[in-house]
Amino acid sequence: MIDVGGKPVSARRAVAEARLRMSDAAVRAVAEGTLPKGDAAAVARVAGIMAAKRTPELVALCHPLPIDAVAVDVTVDVQLGEVRILASVGTAARTGVEMEALTAASVAALNIYDLVKSVDRDVSIALRLVEKTKAPQAE
């Protein structure tokens, strides 16, 4: 791991996005909460939050950070055939939380995939970092 001990503590925030493209039947089932395995949005939110907190166990050389906030929002666009996950993570630390945000969004997406795969086997997932910010920490 990189030595970040000499860096100042800063308020940091990162936002990551995952988008799942799927069939009309699958996206309707997600929107209506009628998937055989349950409510995909609720499962994705919880899974994403859990994943953000466990990022150092999953990503090699990732610093364990004191996470102050995690939000995972799931929106369904039936017209586009898409589920959008926005994961936001905040901390006051010496290094950023983009890996935590990306992990939260990706694991949330994987959980939705797991719930919809019985309806649609051709789901695609796209993942990206949307925002990364740092502000000096007031002392």
Beta strands, then each sheet from edge to edge (+ up, - down):
strand 1: 10-21
strand 2: 67-77
strand 3: 82-93
strand 4: 124-136
sheet 1: 2+ 3- 1+ 4-
end
